[in-house]
Amino acid sequence: MPLAQARADAGEFAWFAVSRGVVPAGSSASCDYRGAYGYKGLPPEEISTEALDAALKRAKLTLTADQLIAKRTSLTSLVAAEIWYQIDSIGPPAEKGSYLRLNPYKVENGEMDEWIRMEGLTVDIFPDWNGLMQGVPVTELWPKVHPDTTPTDTFNRYDRVRSVHDVELYKIVELVRRK
């Protein structure tokens, strides 16, 4: 986390979060942890070894970039690298201890254009377990985001173009923001 804080403070990214997988869990889960970086604008090219060495020095860590990479590789395996774009959001930002629910969907045959127009993968953020169990307060939030339509009409349209493929649940265990 000191390295992430040093890089955030240098403006390399706006925030970094580590989330622990909650559901699914066990050997069928694709990963146990997700690391995510947030940027203002487009993400930069992958950090160079030289830039990583400089960041490690700013963080007052004694490892070199090569040593850090070797240690990381010995302890973990990369399952996937993805780029997601945030189009819109409402509500407070995620905090350490928040739960994230990733909602990837399966698009019905021939409905990709309509699905892209309507939605994409969504991420719901809940401040705690009780909030997660209560779910998204659709009745309260819907008019703020979609004042010209009703939830029933919209969800009926969603059901015609996509189905719930999977739900992944993570808990944020570390979070760094630029100071």
C-alpha positions in Angstrom: 0.0 0.0 0.0 2.9 2.5 0.5 3.8 2.0 -3.1 0.3 2.6 -4.3 0.0 5.7 -2.1 3.3 7.1 -3.5 2.1 6.4 -7.1 -1.3 8.0 -6.4 0.4 11.0 -4.8 2.6 11.4 -7.9 -0.6 11.6 -10.0 -0.1 8.2 -11.8 -3.8 7.3 -10.9 -6.6 8.7 -8.9 -7.2 5.7 -6.7 -6.3 2.1 -6.2 -8.4 -0.6 -4.4 -7.9 -4.2 -3.5 -11.1 -6.2 -3.1 -11.4 -9.7 -1.6 -13.7 -12.1 -3.3 -16.8 -13.0 -1.3 -19.1 -14.8 -3.8 -18.2 -17.0 -5.7 -15.5 -18.4 -3.5 -13.5 -21.6 -3.5 -11.8 -23.4 -6.4 -14.5 -22.4 -8.9 -14.0 -18.7 -8.4 -11.9 -17.0 -11.1 -9.9 -15.0 -8.5 -9.6 -14.4 -4.8 -8.7 -10.7 -5.0 -9.1 -7.9 -7.6 -6.8 -4.9 -7.9 -8.3 -1.9 -9.6 -6.9 1.5 -10.6 -9.1 4.5 -11.2 -7.9 7.3 -13.6 -9.1 10.7 -14.5 -9.3 10.2 -18.2 -7.7 7.4 -20.2 -5.3 4.9 -18.4 -1.6 5.3 -19.3 0.6 2.6 -20.8 1.9 0.0 -18.3 4.5 1.4 -15.9 8.1 1.0 -17.0 10.7 -0.7 -14.7 12.5 2.6 -14.4 9.3 4.4 -13.3 8.5 1.6 -10.9 12.0 1.9 -9.4 11.4 5.6 -8.9 8.0 5.0 -7.2 9.5 2.4 -4.9 12.1 5.0 -3.8 9.4 7.6 -3.2 7.6 5.0 -1.1 10.8 4.4 0.9 10.8 0.7 0.0 14.1 -1.1 -0.4 13.0 -3.4 -3.2 13.9 -2.8 -6.8 11.2 -3.1 -9.5 12.7 -6.5 -10.6 12.6 -7.8 -7.1 9.0 -6.6 -6.6 7.9 -8.2 -9.8 9.7 -11.5 -8.9 8.1 -11.5 -5.5 4.6 -10.7 -6.8 5.0 -13.5 -9.5 6.0 -16.0 -6.8 3.0 -15.2 -4.7 0.2 -14.6 -7.2 -1.0 -15.4 -10.7 -2.7 -12.9 -13.0 -6.1 -14.2 -14.0 -7.1 -11.3 -16.3 -6.4 -7.7 -17.1 -9.4 -5.6 -18.2 -10.2 -2.0 -18.9 -13.6 -0.7 -17.8 -15.0 2.8 -18.4 -17.2 4.5 -15.9 -20.0 6.2 -17.8 -22.0 7.5 -14.9 -22.5 7.0 -11.2 -24.7 8.1 -8.3 -24.3 7.8 -4.6 -21.2 8.0 -2.4 -17.9 6.6 -3.6 -16.6 3.2 -2.4 -14.7 3.2 0.9 -12.6 0.5 2.6 -15.1 -2.1 3.9 -17.6 -1.4 1.1 -19.0 -4.3 -0.9 -18.9 -4.2 -4.7 -21.4 -6.3 -6.7 -20.3 -6.8 -10.3 -23.2 -7.5 -12.6 -22.0 -9.0 -15.9 -24.9 -9.8 -18.3 -25.4 -12.2 -21.2 -26.8 -10.4 -24.2 -29.6 -12.1 -26.1 -29.0 -13.0 -29.7 -29.4 -10.0 -32.0 -29.7 -7.5 -29.2 -26.2 -6.2 -28.7 -26.8 -2.7 -30.1 -29.9 -2.3 -27.9 -28.1 -3.6 -24.9 -25.1 -1.3 -25.4 -27.5 1.6 -25.8 -29.2 0.8 -22.6 -26.5 -0.5 -20.3 -23.3 -2.6 -19.9 -21.7 -4.2 -16.9 -22.8 -2.5 -13.8 -21.1 -2.2 -10.4 -23.2 -1.6 -7.3 -21.5 -0.3 -4.2 -22.9 -0.9 -0.8 -21.4 0.6 2.4 -21.8 -2.6 4.4 -23.3 -6.1 4.5 -26.7 -4.8 5.6 -26.8 -2.4 2.7 -25.9 -5.2 0.3 -28.7 -7.4 1.7 -31.2 -4.6 1.3 -30.2 -4.1 -2.3 -30.2 -1.0 -4.4 -33.0 1.5 -3.3 -34.5 1.6 -6.8 -37.6 3.5 -5.8 -35.5 6.3 -4.2 -32.7 6.5 -6.8 -34.5 5.8 -10.1 -36.2 9.3 -10.5 -32.8 11.0 -10.0 -31.1 9.0 -12.8 -34.0 8.3 -15.2 -36.7 11.0 -14.6 -38.5 10.2 -17.9 -39.1 6.5 -17.4 -40.2 4.0 -14.8 -38.2 1.1 -13.4 -40.8 -1.4 -14.5 -40.7 -0.2 -18.2 -36.9 -0.2 -18.2 -36.4 -3.6 -16.5 -38.9 -5.1 -18.9 -36.8 -3.8 -21.8 -33.6 -5.1 -20.1 -35.2 -8.5 -19.8 -35.8 -8.6 -23.6 -32.1 -7.9 -24.4 -30.1 -9.5 -21.6 -30.1 -12.0 -18.9 -28.2 -12.2 -15.6 -25.1 -14.2 -16.5 -23.3 -14.0 -13.1 -22.9 -11.9 -10.0 -19.5 -11.4 -8.4 -19.3 -10.0 -4.9 -16.1 -8.4 -3.5 -15.3 -6.5 -0.3 -12.8 -3.6 -0.4 -9.9 -4.5 1.9 -7.5 -1.7 1.0 -8.1 1.7 -0.7 -5.7 4.4 -1.6 -6.6 7.9 -2.9 -4.4 10.7 -4.0 -3.7 13.0 -1.0 
